[in-house]
Amino acid sequence: MGSVRARYDERVASGALTGDPAQAEAASRLDALALALAKPPKRSLFGKAPEPARGLYLWGGVGRGKSMLMDLFFAEAKIAPKRRVHFHEFMAEVHERLDVWRKMSEADRKRSPWRVKEAGDDPIAPVAKQIASEAHLLCFDEFQVTQIADAMILGRLFDAVFAHGVTVVATSNRTPDDLYKDGINRALFLPFIERLKARCDVVELASARDYRLDRLVEAPVWYAPLGAGSSAALDLAWTRLTLGAEPKHCVLTIKGRKLDVSREAAGVARFTFEELCARPLGSLDYLAIAATFHTVILESIPLLTPDRRNEAARFVSLIDALYEARTKLVASAAAEPDRLYPDGDGAFEFQRTASRLFEMRSAAYMAEERRGVTEI
């Protein structure tokens, strides 16, 4: 069996990473958990699910390497089935599953393998049973709670998930005690925080450096004009920002609709302009992207002529969503922002977007912490 620490040390030795004592210590803590997961589970009495290995909640400032360490841990964890998912994506799925269960007929519920007899009409118990059947290890990236709809169900949901023997590992920018801070009816959410701390070791990744910011500011983030050079620059930006992680496919759920993200890794999503702005997407889709990924790489932004006014309007909505969330943008374009939409309907209004695009390239913007987004 390999180890998280060994993989981490290899990357440091190769020059891909700068050695950091806090990261090394976190890697060792994740190794201990990987070893615990590799052991056969101890059976509980009376037919109950085995007691899961104690999880880990890794928190710290942005750019400290949490997602990178999670990737290494997930690759090394010898347990199946397992799942790594962004927490925002996971909660959207949960709400969709709850809605499906509520709409099922009583006859269909009785026939369902996820039925929990003692739960009555409560949909949380069968949904938790389904989740547990799909993953004995759940790894959440960017664990954050900003929506009251999430806050009000998390306690009961995770009680049931833990009862099925699932181990949870999470990364977050917040300590557990600051989750859903200043949220509506937060007092009702506080028991969940205590349950989370009871089931997971809380480890602060107290690195002094924001390595992601270092990687963002060491090269330009806007490449114009389009061509082989700009394409190669975005490929390098992807490798630099994801530390060479293999791109994965994921699906975001927005009000029951599916939005495919064909390339994402380490909190970075990569799209073409056509994928995001030539399709009938709207502000809710862009808000979901901004809430899910800390950085977006956008390829091949064309000149926005009057015959592309619909694409231009979507592009404006996309930039507004990214800007409000302080999501970082790396892009290739046909021209500088103030020359993207030179004439025609909307050209005057586009000046505000151009101004935002220039600001999003600044060191001050790059250094800003991410913000929550409007409820989706």
N, C-alpha and C positions, 0 to 999 in steps of 0.2 A: 504494500500500500504506500502510495506517495504521501506527501504532506503539504499542507498549505504553506507552512514556513519554508520548506525546501523549494517550492515553486516560487515563492516570493524572493528568496535569496538568489535563485537563478536569474530572475529579472533584474535584480540589483547588480549582480555580477556582470550581466550583459550590457549594462548601461541603459536599459529600458526604463528603470526606476532609479530614483535617488533614495538611498537607504535612509530609513526613518525609524527611530526606536519605538515610537508609538505604534506605527504600522506593524513592526516586527512582533511586538507584544500582542497585538490583536490577532495576528496570524497564528501565534502559539495558542491563544485561547480558542480560536476556531479549530485548530488541530485537536485539542482536547475533546471538543464536541464531536468532531468527525470520528474519533476513536470510540466514543460512547455510542454513537449511532451504529457503528460496525458490529457491536456486540449483540448477540441474540437477546431479544427483549425478555424480561422476566414476566411470567404470567401472573396475573392478579387472581385473587380468590373469587369464587362465585361467578366465573365466566366473564368478568369484566375485561375491558380492553387493557392491554399491558400498559404500565406506567411509562409515559414517553420520556426520552432523555430531556434533561433540562435545556431549554433553548437559550438564545443569546440575543440581546438587543444592543446593537452597536451604534452609538450616536456621536456626533461631532459636527464641526463646521463644514461648510461646503468645500469640496475639492480636497478633502483629506485622505481620500483613497478608500472610502467605505465600499463603494460599488465594485471596485477592483478586487478587494479582499473577498467580497461576497461571491464574485465569479470564481475565484480560486477555490473557495470552500465548496461551492456547489459542484464543481468538477470533481473534487476529491471525495465528497460524501458518498459512502458505499451503503446506500439505502434506496429502496425502490418500493413504490413509486415516489418521486420527488418532483417539486415544482418551484421554479423561480419566477416571480411575477412582480410587476410594479404594483404598489398597494392601491393606487387609484384605479387601475385596470381591474384588480381583484374585486374591489367594492362595487364597481359598476356591474360586474358579473353577478355578484351576490344579490343586488337589487333586482336584476333581471330574473334570477332563479326564484326569488321570493314571489315575484309577480306571476311567473308561470305556475307555481304551486297554488297560489291563491285562486287562479282561474280554472284549475282542474276540477272536474266533477268529483263527487264523493266516491263514486265507483272507481274512477281512475286512480284516486289517491290510495284506495284500499289495495289496488293491484300493484302499486308502485313499489320497487325494491327499497326506496328511500323512506317509506312510511315508518313513523315512530308512533306506535299505538298510544302510548301514554301522553303524547304531546297534544292530542286533540286536533284542533284547527290551527294551532300555531305552526307557521311555515318555517320557522328558524330551525327547529330540530331536524326535519328531513333534509333541509339544505345543508346543514352542518354534516349530516351523515354522508351526503353525496360528496361534499368537499373532502372529507376524510378518506373516502374510498379512492380518491384520485391522487392523494399525496400523503405519505406518512411524514414527510418533511416539507414544510412550507417556508420558502425564503421570500421575504418581502423587501423590495427596494423602495426607498423614500417613503417610509411609514409616516404618514401625517393624517391628521383628522381635522378637517375644516368644515364639513357639512353636518348639519344637525341630523339629517337622515341616517348618516353613518354612525354618529355618536350614540344615537338612541338604541341601536341594535348590537353594537360591538360586544358588550358584556355578555349577553346571552349567547351570541353566536360563538364567541371564542370559548366560553365555558363548555359548550357542546363539542366544539372541535377538539379541545384539550381532552375531554372525556373519552373521545374516540382514539386517543393515543398519538395525536399529531404533535410533532416538535416544531416550534416556530423560531425562525431566525429573521431578524429585521435590521435594516439600516435606517437611520433617521438623522435629520438635522437638529432634532429636539430631544432633550431628555424626556423620559416618560411623563414626569410631573408637569411638563409644559404642553402636552398634547391637548388639543382643543382648548387652548388657553383663551379665556374671555368669551368662550362660546355660549350660546343660548342654553339655559338649563344645564350648565356644566356640572352642577352638583350630582345630577343623575349619571354622569359619565365617570365620576371619580372612582367608583368601585371597579370599573374595568382597568383603570391604571394599576390598582392594587393587585388585581388578578394577573395582569401582564408581568408585574415585577415578581410575583410569586412563582411564575412559570419560567421566567427568563432571567439569566444573569445580565445585569446592565453594565456595559463596558463603554467608557468614554474613549474615543480616539482623539487624544489630546495633542495632535500634531500642531505645531505653530504655523505651518505653511499651508497656503491654499494652492495645491499643485495644479488643480484645474485652471485656476487663474493664470498661473505661470505658463501653462501650455496654450492658453488662449491669447495671451499678450505677446508671446514670442514670435508670432507671425501675423500677417494681416488677416482680417476676417471678411473682407470684401474683395473679390477678384473680378476685374473687368479689363478688357472686353472678354467675351466668350471665345474659347478656343482650346487647343490642346494644353496650353499652359494653365489655364484656369481649372480644367478638369483634373490635371495632375495635382494642382494645389489642394483641391478638395479631397482627393484621395489621401494625400499626406496629412491633411487636417483630421480626417477620419481616423487614421492610424494613430496619430498623436493624441487625440482626445479620448479614444477608447483603449489606448495602450495595446493596440493590436488585437483586441477581442474579436471573435468571430461574429459577424452580424447575424441577428435572429429575426424571425418574423413574429409579430404580435398583433392582436386585434383589440381595439378600443371599442367599448360599447357606449353609445350616446343615445339616451332615450329609446333604447331598444334597437337602434341601428348599429351596424358594424362598420368600423373604419379600419381597413387594413394598413398596417405599418410594415412594409416589406423588409426594412433594414433598421435595426436598432441594436445598441449594445452600450452598456455602462452608462445609461441615462442619456445617450445621444441618439437622435433619430435622423435618418437621411431620406430626403424626398427630392423629387424633381418638381419644378414649377408646374408642369402639366398634372402631376399627381394631386397637388394641393389646390390649384387655382383654375384648372380647365375642367374640373368635375364639379357637379352641383353640391359643393360643401358650403357650410355656413358657419356663423360665429360660434355655435356650440361645439362644432367639430374642432375649430381652432383653439377654443378654450380648453378642450380636453387634451389636445396636443401640448399646449403650454403648461397644463397642470401635470402632465405625465413625464415630460422630458426636460432636463435642465439645459440642453443645447439642441438646436435644430440646424442641420446642414441642408441648405436649399440650393439645388443645382439649376442653372440655365434659366435665369429670369430674363425674359425678352424685353425689347422695347414695347411699351404699353401704348399702342396706337388706338385711335377711336374705335376701330373694328374689334378691339379686344377689351372693350369697356367692362364686360362682365368679369373677365379674368382679373382686370385691374381692381374692380370692387372687392373681389374675394381676396386679392393680395393685400389690400388695405386692411380688411378685417383680420387677416392672419397676422400682419405686423402689429396691429393694435393689441391682439391677444398676447403675443409674445412680449411686447413692450410692457404691458401692465403686469405681467407675471415676472418680469425681469429674466425671462428665458433668453439665453444667448443665441446669437445667429451668426452662422458662417455661410457665405453665399457666393455664387458666381453669377454675374449679370452682364447684360449687353452694354451697360454704361454705368456711370456713377449715379447715385440715387437722384440727384437733382436733374438728371437728363433722361431718366427712364420714361417719363410721361411728358413729353415736350409740348404737345398740342392736343386740342380736342376737348370733348366733354370730360370733365373731371380733372383736367390738368391743373387747374388752380387749386382744387381741394387736395390734390396729391402732394402739394408742397408740404403739408403737415406730415405726411408719411415720410417724405424725403428727409425732413428734419429729424424725425425719429430714427430713421436708418443711420444717419450720420451720428446721432447720439449713441446708438447701440454699438458703434465701433469704438467708443471712447473707453479709456482705462477706468474712468469713474463708473460707467455703466457696467463694465465687466466685473468690477469689484463689488457691485451691489448684491445683497442677498436676495434670494428668490422670494416672491410674494405669493400669497394665496390668490386664487382666481374667483370670479363671481360664480355662485352656485350653479352647477350644471344639471 
